[in-house]
């Protein structure tokens, strides 16, 4: 008795896997499989797994896009920071300048720029300027 039931079920399952594997599963065979209780549970489980997999892929893609945006903003900010630092007078320029008032002016400018670079608002401003300058 068990063989009478098991053989057709295994044959249907084998045909389903074989035909689906090569991509020629016909609609009538699919409909027939859906009409069987075992087929319905198998297909609903497959649909649920497929839906979960798609949700995971979407979540992963969103996380990767968010991480990319964060990394990009950090890199743009770092580039703007280093560009500003390159515009500062070097120690050699400060030491080679005429002593006295000019050296104090350079040192004051250096201190102001250094403090300005450390503020969050200025870093954001520099990032926006850089993005507008190089995104065009």
Phi and psi in radians as a Rosetta constraint file:
Dihedral C 1 N 2 CA 2 C 2 CIRCULARHARMONIC -1.127 0.35
Dihedral N 2 CA 2 C 2 N 3 CIRCULARHARMONIC -0.616 0.35
Dihedral C 2 N 3 CA 3 C 3 CIRCULARHARMONIC -1.178 0.35
Dihedral N 3 CA 3 C 3 N 4 CIRCULARHARMONIC -0.589 0.35
Dihedral C 3 N 4 CA 4 C 4 CIRCULARHARMONIC -1.125 0.35
Dihedral N 4 CA 4 C 4 N 5 CIRCULARHARMONIC -0.575 0.35
Dihedral C 4 N 5 CA 5 C 5 CIRCULARHARMONIC -1.534 0.35
Dihedral N 5 CA 5 C 5 N 6 CIRCULARHARMONIC -0.710 0.35
Dihedral C 5 N 6 CA 6 C 6 CIRCULARHARMONIC -1.184 0.35
Dihedral N 6 CA 6 C 6 N 7 CIRCULARHARMONIC -0.681 0.35
Dihedral C 6 N 7 CA 7 C 7 CIRCULARHARMONIC -1.116 0.35
Dihedral N 7 CA 7 C 7 N 8 CIRCULARHARMONIC -0.858 0.35
Dihedral C 7 N 8 CA 8 C 8 CIRCULARHARMONIC -1.124 0.35
Dihedral N 8 CA 8 C 8 N 9 CIRCULARHARMONIC -0.656 0.35
Dihedral C 8 N 9 CA 9 C 9 CIRCULARHARMONIC -1.130 0.35
Dihedral N 9 CA 9 C 9 N 10 CIRCULARHARMONIC -0.791 0.35
Dihedral C 9 N 10 CA 10 C 10 CIRCULARHARMONIC -1.139 0.35
Dihedral N 10 CA 10 C 10 N 11 CIRCULARHARMONIC -0.661 0.35
Dihedral C 10 N 11 CA 11 C 11 CIRCULARHARMONIC -1.122 0.35
Dihedral N 11 CA 11 C 11 N 12 CIRCULARHARMONIC -0.758 0.35
Dihedral C 11 N 12 CA 12 C 12 CIRCULARHARMONIC -1.138 0.35
Dihedral N 12 CA 12 C 12 N 13 CIRCULARHARMONIC -0.786 0.35
Dihedral C 12 N 13 CA 13 C 13 CIRCULARHARMONIC -1.113 0.35
Dihedral N 13 CA 13 C 13 N 14 CIRCULARHARMONIC -0.731 0.35
Dihedral C 13 N 14 CA 14 C 14 CIRCULARHARMONIC -1.115 0.35
Dihedral N 14 CA 14 C 14 N 15 CIRCULARHARMONIC -0.751 0.35
Dihedral C 14 N 15 CA 15 C 15 CIRCULARHARMONIC -1.120 0.35
Dihedral N 15 CA 15 C 15 N 16 CIRCULARHARMONIC -0.714 0.35
Dihedral C 15 N 16 CA 16 C 16 CIRCULARHARMONIC -1.049 0.35
Dihedral N 16 CA 16 C 16 N 17 CIRCULARHARMONIC -0.838 0.35
Dihedral C 16 N 17 CA 17 C 17 CIRCULARHARMONIC -1.132 0.35
Dihedral N 17 CA 17 C 17 N 18 CIRCULARHARMONIC -0.772 0.35
Dihedral C 17 N 18 CA 18 C 18 CIRCULARHARMONIC -1.112 0.35
Dihedral N 18 CA 18 C 18 N 19 CIRCULARHARMONIC -0.885 0.35
Dihedral C 18 N 19 CA 19 C 19 CIRCULARHARMONIC -1.183 0.35
Dihedral N 19 CA 19 C 19 N 20 CIRCULARHARMONIC -0.672 0.35
Dihedral C 19 N 20 CA 20 C 20 CIRCULARHARMONIC -1.197 0.35
Dihedral N 20 CA 20 C 20 N 21 CIRCULARHARMONIC -0.609 0.35
Dihedral C 20 N 21 CA 21 C 21 CIRCULARHARMONIC -1.109 0.35
Dihedral N 21 CA 21 C 21 N 22 CIRCULARHARMONIC -0.612 0.35
Dihedral C 21 N 22 CA 22 C 22 CIRCULARHARMONIC -1.691 0.35
Dihedral N 22 CA 22 C 22 N 23 CIRCULARHARMONIC 0.008 0.35
Dihedral C 22 N 23 CA 23 C 23 CIRCULARHARMONIC 1.408 0.35
Dihedral N 23 CA 23 C 23 N 24 CIRCULARHARMONIC 0.368 0.35
Dihedral C 23 N 24 CA 24 C 24 CIRCULARHARMONIC -2.079 0.35
Dihedral N 24 CA 24 C 24 N 25 CIRCULARHARMONIC 0.460 0.35
Dihedral C 24 N 25 CA 25 C 25 CIRCULARHARMONIC -1.162 0.35
Dihedral N 25 CA 25 C 25 N 26 CIRCULARHARMONIC 2.113 0.35
Dihedral C 25 N 26 CA 26 C 26 CIRCULARHARMONIC -1.411 0.35
Dihedral N 26 CA 26 C 26 N 27 CIRCULARHARMONIC 2.757 0.35
Dihedral C 26 N 27 CA 27 C 27 CIRCULARHARMONIC -1.098 0.35
Dihedral N 27 CA 27 C 27 N 28 CIRCULARHARMONIC -0.729 0.35
Dihedral C 27 N 28 CA 28 C 28 CIRCULARHARMONIC -1.066 0.35
Dihedral N 28 CA 28 C 28 N 29 CIRCULARHARMONIC -0.706 0.35
Dihedral C 28 N 29 CA 29 C 29 CIRCULARHARMONIC -1.150 0.35
Dihedral N 29 CA 29 C 29 N 30 CIRCULARHARMONIC -0.691 0.35
Dihedral C 29 N 30 CA 30 C 30 CIRCULARHARMONIC -1.132 0.35
Dihedral N 30 CA 30 C 30 N 31 CIRCULARHARMONIC -0.742 0.35
Dihedral C 30 N 31 CA 31 C 31 CIRCULARHARMONIC -1.126 0.35
Dihedral N 31 CA 31 C 31 N 32 CIRCULARHARMONIC -0.726 0.35
Dihedral C 31 N 32 CA 32 C 32 CIRCULARHARMONIC -1.101 0.35
Dihedral N 32 CA 32 C 32 N 33 CIRCULARHARMONIC -0.749 0.35
Dihedral C 32 N 33 CA 33 C 33 CIRCULARHARMONIC -1.106 0.35
Dihedral N 33 CA 33 C 33 N 34 CIRCULARHARMONIC -0.648 0.35
Dihedral C 33 N 34 CA 34 C 34 CIRCULARHARMONIC -1.175 0.35
Dihedral N 34 CA 34 C 34 N 35 CIRCULARHARMONIC -0.496 0.35
Dihedral C 34 N 35 CA 35 C 35 CIRCULARHARMONIC -1.318 0.35
Dihedral N 35 CA 35 C 35 N 36 CIRCULARHARMONIC -0.371 0.35
Dihedral C 35 N 36 CA 36 C 36 CIRCULARHARMONIC -1.359 0.35
Dihedral N 36 CA 36 C 36 N 37 CIRCULARHARMONIC 2.479 0.35
Dihedral C 36 N 37 CA 37 C 37 CIRCULARHARMONIC -1.018 0.35
Dihedral N 37 CA 37 C 37 N 38 CIRCULARHARMONIC -0.763 0.35
Dihedral C 37 N 38 CA 38 C 38 CIRCULARHARMONIC -1.150 0.35
Dihedral N 38 CA 38 C 38 N 39 CIRCULARHARMONIC -0.666 0.35
Dihedral C 38 N 39 CA 39 C 39 CIRCULARHARMONIC -1.123 0.35
Dihedral N 39 CA 39 C 39 N 40 CIRCULARHARMONIC -0.712 0.35
Dihedral C 39 N 40 CA 40 C 40 CIRCULARHARMONIC -1.092 0.35
Dihedral N 40 CA 40 C 40 N 41 CIRCULARHARMONIC -0.788 0.35
Dihedral C 40 N 41 CA 41 C 41 CIRCULARHARMONIC -1.168 0.35
Dihedral N 41 CA 41 C 41 N 42 CIRCULARHARMONIC -0.664 0.35
Dihedral C 41 N 42 CA 42 C 42 CIRCULARHARMONIC -1.109 0.35
Dihedral N 42 CA 42 C 42 N 43 CIRCULARHARMONIC -0.793 0.35
Dihedral C 42 N 43 CA 43 C 43 CIRCULARHARMONIC -1.201 0.35
Dihedral N 43 CA 43 C 43 N 44 CIRCULARHARMONIC -0.671 0.35
Dihedral C 43 N 44 CA 44 C 44 CIRCULARHARMONIC -1.165 0.35
Dihedral N 44 CA 44 C 44 N 45 CIRCULARHARMONIC -0.640 0.35
Dihedral C 44 N 45 CA 45 C 45 CIRCULARHARMONIC -1.139 0.35
Dihedral N 45 CA 45 C 45 N 46 CIRCULARHARMONIC -0.733 0.35
Dihedral C 45 N 46 CA 46 C 46 CIRCULARHARMONIC -1.118 0.35
Dihedral N 46 CA 46 C 46 N 47 CIRCULARHARMONIC -0.725 0.35
Dihedral C 46 N 47 CA 47 C 47 CIRCULARHARMONIC -1.091 0.35
Dihedral N 47 CA 47 C 47 N 48 CIRCULARHARMONIC -0.740 0.35
Dihedral C 47 N 48 CA 48 C 48 CIRCULARHARMONIC -1.119 0.35
Dihedral N 48 CA 48 C 48 N 49 CIRCULARHARMONIC -0.760 0.35
Dihedral C 48 N 49 CA 49 C 49 CIRCULARHARMONIC -1.116 0.35
Dihedral N 49 CA 49 C 49 N 50 CIRCULARHARMONIC -0.711 0.35
Dihedral C 49 N 50 CA 50 C 50 CIRCULARHARMONIC -1.113 0.35
Dihedral N 50 CA 50 C 50 N 51 CIRCULARHARMONIC -0.737 0.35
Dihedral C 50 N 51 CA 51 C 51 CIRCULARHARMONIC -1.105 0.35
Dihedral N 51 CA 51 C 51 N 52 CIRCULARHARMONIC -0.767 0.35
Dihedral C 51 N 52 CA 52 C 52 CIRCULARHARMONIC -1.085 0.35
Dihedral N 52 CA 52 C 52 N 53 CIRCULARHARMONIC -0.733 0.35
Dihedral C 52 N 53 CA 53 C 53 CIRCULARHARMONIC -1.094 0.35
Dihedral N 53 CA 53 C 53 N 54 CIRCULARHARMONIC -0.752 0.35
Dihedral C 53 N 54 CA 54 C 54 CIRCULARHARMONIC -1.105 0.35
Dihedral N 54 CA 54 C 54 N 55 CIRCULARHARMONIC -0.741 0.35
Dihedral C 54 N 55 CA 55 C 55 CIRCULARHARMONIC -1.058 0.35
Dihedral N 55 CA 55 C 55 N 56 CIRCULARHARMONIC -0.730 0.35
Dihedral C 55 N 56 CA 56 C 56 CIRCULARHARMONIC -1.129 0.35
Dihedral N 56 CA 56 C 56 N 57 CIRCULARHARMONIC -0.703 0.35
Dihedral C 56 N 57 CA 57 C 57 CIRCULARHARMONIC -1.137 0.35
Dihedral N 57 CA 57 C 57 N 58 CIRCULARHARMONIC -0.723 0.35
Dihedral C 57 N 58 CA 58 C 58 CIRCULARHARMONIC -1.128 0.35
Dihedral N 58 CA 58 C 58 N 59 CIRCULARHARMONIC -0.775 0.35
Dihedral C 58 N 59 CA 59 C 59 CIRCULARHARMONIC -1.081 0.35
Dihedral N 59 CA 59 C 59 N 60 CIRCULARHARMONIC -0.763 0.35
Dihedral C 59 N 60 CA 60 C 60 CIRCULARHARMONIC -1.091 0.35
Dihedral N 60 CA 60 C 60 N 61 CIRCULARHARMONIC -0.757 0.35
Dihedral C 60 N 61 CA 61 C 61 CIRCULARHARMONIC -1.109 0.35
Dihedral N 61 CA 61 C 61 N 62 CIRCULARHARMONIC -0.718 0.35
Dihedral C 61 N 62 CA 62 C 62 CIRCULARHARMONIC -1.134 0.35
Dihedral N 62 CA 62 C 62 N 63 CIRCULARHARMONIC -0.731 0.35
Dihedral C 62 N 63 CA 63 C 63 CIRCULARHARMONIC -1.106 0.35
Dihedral N 63 CA 63 C 63 N 64 CIRCULARHARMONIC -0.730 0.35
Dihedral C 63 N 64 CA 64 C 64 CIRCULARHARMONIC -1.144 0.35
Dihedral N 64 CA 64 C 64 N 65 CIRCULARHARMONIC -0.690 0.35
Dihedral C 64 N 65 CA 65 C 65 CIRCULARHARMONIC -1.145 0.35
Dihedral N 65 CA 65 C 65 N 66 CIRCULARHARMONIC -0.709 0.35
Dihedral C 65 N 66 CA 66 C 66 CIRCULARHARMONIC -1.145 0.35
Dihedral N 66 CA 66 C 66 N 67 CIRCULARHARMONIC -0.733 0.35
Dihedral C 66 N 67 CA 67 C 67 CIRCULARHARMONIC -1.144 0.35
Dihedral N 67 CA 67 C 67 N 68 CIRCULARHARMONIC -0.694 0.35
Dihedral C 67 N 68 CA 68 C 68 CIRCULARHARMONIC -1.062 0.35
Dihedral N 68 CA 68 C 68 N 69 CIRCULARHARMONIC -0.773 0.35
Dihedral C 68 N 69 CA 69 C 69 CIRCULARHARMONIC -1.115 0.35
Dihedral N 69 CA 69 C 69 N 70 CIRCULARHARMONIC -0.736 0.35
Dihedral C 69 N 70 CA 70 C 70 CIRCULARHARMONIC -1.103 0.35
Dihedral N 70 CA 70 C 70 N 71 CIRCULARHARMONIC -0.797 0.35
Dihedral C 70 N 71 CA 71 C 71 CIRCULARHARMONIC -1.086 0.35
Dihedral N 71 CA 71 C 71 N 72 CIRCULARHARMONIC -0.718 0.35
Dihedral C 71 N 72 CA 72 C 72 CIRCULARHARMONIC -1.105 0.35
Dihedral N 72 CA 72 C 72 N 73 CIRCULARHARMONIC -0.777 0.35
Dihedral C 72 N 73 CA 73 C 73 CIRCULARHARMONIC -1.096 0.35
Dihedral N 73 CA 73 C 73 N 74 CIRCULARHARMONIC -0.683 0.35
Dihedral C 73 N 74 CA 74 C 74 CIRCULARHARMONIC -1.135 0.35
Dihedral N 74 CA 74 C 74 N 75 CIRCULARHARMONIC -0.758 0.35
Dihedral C 74 N 75 CA 75 C 75 CIRCULARHARMONIC -1.139 0.35
Dihedral N 75 CA 75 C 75 N 76 CIRCULARHARMONIC -0.770 0.35
Dihedral C 75 N 76 CA 76 C 76 CIRCULARHARMONIC -1.072 0.35
Dihedral N 76 CA 76 C 76 N 77 CIRCULARHARMONIC -0.728 0.35
Dihedral C 76 N 77 CA 77 C 77 CIRCULARHARMONIC -1.110 0.35
Dihedral N 77 CA 77 C 77 N 78 CIRCULARHARMONIC -0.728 0.35
Dihedral C 77 N 78 CA 78 C 78 CIRCULARHARMONIC -1.124 0.35
Dihedral N 78 CA 78 C 78 N 79 CIRCULARHARMONIC -0.724 0.35
Dihedral C 78 N 79 CA 79 C 79 CIRCULARHARMONIC -1.100 0.35
Dihedral N 79 CA 79 C 79 N 80 CIRCULARHARMONIC -0.778 0.35
Dihedral C 79 N 80 CA 80 C 80 CIRCULARHARMONIC -1.089 0.35
Dihedral N 80 CA 80 C 80 N 81 CIRCULARHARMONIC -0.702 0.35
Dihedral C 80 N 81 CA 81 C 81 CIRCULARHARMONIC -1.083 0.35
Dihedral N 81 CA 81 C 81 N 82 CIRCULARHARMONIC -0.827 0.35
Dihedral C 81 N 82 CA 82 C 82 CIRCULARHARMONIC -1.209 0.35
Dihedral N 82 CA 82 C 82 N 83 CIRCULARHARMONIC -0.594 0.35
Dihedral C 82 N 83 CA 83 C 83 CIRCULARHARMONIC -1.088 0.35
Dihedral N 83 CA 83 C 83 N 84 CIRCULARHARMONIC -0.723 0.35
Dihedral C 83 N 84 CA 84 C 84 CIRCULARHARMONIC -1.161 0.35
Dihedral N 84 CA 84 C 84 N 85 CIRCULARHARMONIC -0.690 0.35
Dihedral C 84 N 85 CA 85 C 85 CIRCULARHARMONIC -1.152 0.35
Dihedral N 85 CA 85 C 85 N 86 CIRCULARHARMONIC -0.619 0.35
Dihedral C 85 N 86 CA 86 C 86 CIRCULARHARMONIC -1.182 0.35
Dihedral N 86 CA 86 C 86 N 87 CIRCULARHARMONIC -0.443 0.35
Dihedral C 86 N 87 CA 87 C 87 CIRCULARHARMONIC -1.379 0.35
Dihedral N 87 CA 87 C 87 N 88 CIRCULARHARMONIC -0.219 0.35
Dihedral C 87 N 88 CA 88 C 88 CIRCULARHARMONIC -1.290 0.35
Dihedral N 88 CA 88 C 88 N 89 CIRCULARHARMONIC 2.640 0.35
Dihedral C 88 N 89 CA 89 C 89 CIRCULARHARMONIC -1.178 0.35
Dihedral N 89 CA 89 C 89 N 90 CIRCULARHARMONIC 2.479 0.35
Dihedral C 89 N 90 CA 90 C 90 CIRCULARHARMONIC -1.434 0.35
Dihedral N 90 CA 90 C 90 N 91 CIRCULARHARMONIC 2.961 0.35
Dihedral C 90 N 91 CA 91 C 91 CIRCULARHARMONIC -1.095 0.35
Dihedral N 91 CA 91 C 91 N 92 CIRCULARHARMONIC -0.672 0.35
Dihedral C 91 N 92 CA 92 C 92 CIRCULARHARMONIC -1.088 0.35
Dihedral N 92 CA 92 C 92 N 93 CIRCULARHARMONIC -0.733 0.35
Dihedral C 92 N 93 CA 93 C 93 CIRCULARHARMONIC -1.094 0.35
Dihedral N 93 CA 93 C 93 N 94 CIRCULARHARMONIC -0.699 0.35
Dihedral C 93 N 94 CA 94 C 94 CIRCULARHARMONIC -1.152 0.35
Dihedral N 94 CA 94 C 94 N 95 CIRCULARHARMONIC -0.737 0.35
Dihedral C 94 N 95 CA 95 C 95 CIRCULARHARMONIC -1.287 0.35
Dihedral N 95 CA 95 C 95 N 96 CIRCULARHARMONIC -0.533 0.35
Dihedral C 95 N 96 CA 96 C 96 CIRCULARHARMONIC -1.439 0.35
Dihedral N 96 CA 96 C 96 N 97 CIRCULARHARMONIC -0.225 0.35
Dihedral C 96 N 97 CA 97 C 97 CIRCULARHARMONIC -1.259 0.35
Dihedral N 97 CA 97 C 97 N 98 CIRCULARHARMONIC 2.817 0.35
Dihedral C 97 N 98 CA 98 C 98 CIRCULARHARMONIC -1.104 0.35
Dihedral N 98 CA 98 C 98 N 99 CIRCULARHARMONIC 2.438 0.35
Dihedral C 98 N 99 CA 99 C 99 CIRCULARHARMONIC -1.146 0.35
Dihedral N 99 CA 99 C 99 N 100 CIRCULARHARMONIC 2.902 0.35
Dihedral C 99 N 100 CA 100 C 100 CIRCULARHARMONIC 1.673 0.35
Dihedral N 100 CA 100 C 100 N 101 CIRCULARHARMONIC -2.303 0.35
Dihedral C 100 N 101 CA 101 C 101 CIRCULARHARMONIC -1.134 0.35
Dihedral N 101 CA 101 C 101 N 102 CIRCULARHARMONIC -0.713 0.35
Dihedral C 101 N 102 CA 102 C 102 CIRCULARHARMONIC -1.094 0.35
Dihedral N 102 CA 102 C 102 N 103 CIRCULARHARMONIC -0.713 0.35
Dihedral C 102 N 103 CA 103 C 103 CIRCULARHARMONIC -1.136 0.35
Dihedral N 103 CA 103 C 103 N 104 CIRCULARHARMONIC -0.685 0.35
Dihedral C 103 N 104 CA 104 C 104 CIRCULARHARMONIC -1.118 0.35
Dihedral N 104 CA 104 C 104 N 105 CIRCULARHARMONIC -0.687 0.35
Dihedral C 104 N 105 CA 105 C 105 CIRCULARHARMONIC -1.102 0.35
Dihedral N 105 CA 105 C 105 N 106 CIRCULARHARMONIC -0.803 0.35
Dihedral C 105 N 106 CA 106 C 106 CIRCULARHARMONIC -1.063 0.35
Dihedral N 106 CA 106 C 106 N 107 CIRCULARHARMONIC -0.779 0.35
Dihedral C 106 N 107 CA 107 C 107 CIRCULARHARMONIC -1.113 0.35
Dihedral N 107 CA 107 C 107 N 108 CIRCULARHARMONIC -0.688 0.35
Dihedral C 107 N 108 CA 108 C 108 CIRCULARHARMONIC -1.128 0.35
Dihedral N 108 CA 108 C 108 N 109 CIRCULARHARMONIC -0.749 0.35
Dihedral C 108 N 109 CA 109 C 109 CIRCULARHARMONIC -1.091 0.35
Dihedral N 109 CA 109 C 109 N 110 CIRCULARHARMONIC -0.718 0.35
Dihedral C 109 N 110 CA 110 C 110 CIRCULARHARMONIC -1.079 0.35
Dihedral N 110 CA 110 C 110 N 111 CIRCULARHARMONIC -0.793 0.35
Dihedral C 110 N 111 CA 111 C 111 CIRCULARHARMONIC -1.101 0.35
Dihedral N 111 CA 111 C 111 N 112 CIRCULARHARMONIC -0.744 0.35
Dihedral C 111 N 112 CA 112 C 112 CIRCULARHARMONIC -1.109 0.35
Dihedral N 112 CA 112 C 112 N 113 CIRCULARHARMONIC -0.778 0.35
Dihedral C 112 N 113 CA 113 C 113 CIRCULARHARMONIC -1.155 0.35
Dihedral N 113 CA 113 C 113 N 114 CIRCULARHARMONIC -0.683 0.35
Dihedral C 113 N 114 CA 114 C 114 CIRCULARHARMONIC -1.108 0.35
Dihedral N 114 CA 114 C 114 N 115 CIRCULARHARMONIC -0.779 0.35
Dihedral C 114 N 115 CA 115 C 115 CIRCULARHARMONIC -1.124 0.35
Dihedral N 115 CA 115 C 115 N 116 CIRCULARHARMONIC -0.697 0.35
Dihedral C 115 N 116 CA 116 C 116 CIRCULARHARMONIC -1.126 0.35
Dihedral N 116 CA 116 C 116 N 117 CIRCULARHARMONIC -0.649 0.35
Dihedral C 116 N 117 CA 117 C 117 CIRCULARHARMONIC -1.173 0.35
Dihedral N 117 CA 117 C 117 N 118 CIRCULARHARMONIC -0.441 0.35
Dihedral C 117 N 118 CA 118 C 118 CIRCULARHARMONIC -1.439 0.35
Dihedral N 118 CA 118 C 118 N 119 CIRCULARHARMONIC -0.231 0.35
Dihedral C 118 N 119 CA 119 C 119 CIRCULARHARMONIC -1.460 0.35
Dihedral N 119 CA 119 C 119 N 120 CIRCULARHARMONIC 2.516 0.35
Dihedral C 119 N 120 CA 120 C 120 CIRCULARHARMONIC -1.154 0.35
Dihedral N 120 CA 120 C 120 N 121 CIRCULARHARMONIC -0.730 0.35
Dihedral C 120 N 121 CA 121 C 121 CIRCULARHARMONIC -1.056 0.35
Dihedral N 121 CA 121 C 121 N 122 CIRCULARHARMONIC -0.733 0.35
Dihedral C 121 N 122 CA 122 C 122 CIRCULARHARMONIC -1.206 0.35
Dihedral N 122 CA 122 C 122 N 123 CIRCULARHARMONIC -0.655 0.35
Dihedral C 122 N 123 CA 123 C 123 CIRCULARHARMONIC -1.091 0.35
Dihedral N 123 CA 123 C 123 N 124 CIRCULARHARMONIC -0.720 0.35
Dihedral C 123 N 124 CA 124 C 124 CIRCULARHARMONIC -1.129 0.35
Dihedral N 124 CA 124 C 124 N 125 CIRCULARHARMONIC -0.712 0.35
Dihedral C 124 N 125 CA 125 C 125 CIRCULARHARMONIC -1.104 0.35
Dihedral N 125 CA 125 C 125 N 126 CIRCULARHARMONIC -0.779 0.35
Dihedral C 125 N 126 CA 126 C 126 CIRCULARHARMONIC -1.099 0.35
Dihedral N 126 CA 126 C 126 N 127 CIRCULARHARMONIC -0.687 0.35
Dihedral C 126 N 127 CA 127 C 127 CIRCULARHARMONIC -1.106 0.35
Dihedral N 127 CA 127 C 127 N 128 CIRCULARHARMONIC -0.779 0.35
Dihedral C 127 N 128 CA 128 C 128 CIRCULARHARMONIC -1.121 0.35
Dihedral N 128 CA 128 C 128 N 129 CIRCULARHARMONIC -0.737 0.35
Dihedral C 128 N 129 CA 129 C 129 CIRCULARHARMONIC -1.076 0.35
Dihedral N 129 CA 129 C 129 N 130 CIRCULARHARMONIC -0.762 0.35
Dihedral C 129 N 130 CA 130 C 130 CIRCULARHARMONIC -1.113 0.35
Dihedral N 130 CA 130 C 130 N 131 CIRCULARHARMONIC -0.778 0.35
Dihedral C 130 N 131 CA 131 C 131 CIRCULARHARMONIC -1.105 0.35
Dihedral N 131 CA 131 C 131 N 132 CIRCULARHARMONIC -0.734 0.35
Dihedral C 131 N 132 CA 132 C 132 CIRCULARHARMONIC -1.212 0.35
Dihedral N 132 CA 132 C 132 N 133 CIRCULARHARMONIC -0.585 0.35
Dihedral C 132 N 133 CA 133 C 133 CIRCULARHARMONIC -1.227 0.35
Dihedral N 133 CA 133 C 133 N 134 CIRCULARHARMONIC -0.735 0.35
Dihedral C 133 N 134 CA 134 C 134 CIRCULARHARMONIC -1.772 0.35
Dihedral N 134 CA 134 C 134 N 135 CIRCULARHARMONIC -0.115 0.35
Dihedral C 134 N 135 CA 135 C 135 CIRCULARHARMONIC -1.496 0.35
Dihedral N 135 CA 135 C 135 N 136 CIRCULARHARMONIC -0.221 0.35
